[in-house]
């Protein structure tokens, strides 16, 4: 079983409950990171720039263009001839989602953490 990377964002929040008492908890948001081989996990953890190391690994290992046919809107069963093609790259899309998530959690005052699961 491999040791995988887990990427979280944490922040302390305070609140007032129904009784008017103040409380505090740690709020945690999880990023849906890709499964990493154990050696890659530890390379990311020990890196000076964990974000860059994770992104570089995703782009090197999981970034391949896939070409899919596109069918007409009224061809719901895709029985006719394709009207075009579409290029999709899951690695690049994952990296963009990761960058968007990072920007959002950092804007909201979270601290991003990389850990082993």
Secondary structure as GFF3:
##gff-version 3
##sequence-region A 1 117
A	DSSP	beta_strand	5	16	.	.	.	ID=ss1
A	DSSP	beta_strand	22	31	.	.	.	ID=ss2
A	DSSP	alpha_helix	38	45	.	.	.	ID=ss3
A	DSSP	alpha_helix	50	61	.	.	.	ID=ss4
A	DSSP	beta_strand	65	70	.	.	.	ID=ss5
A	DSSP	beta_strand	84	89	.	.	.	ID=ss6
A	DSSP	alpha_helix	90	107	.	.	.	ID=ss7
A	DSSP	beta_strand	111	116	.	.	.	ID=ss8
###
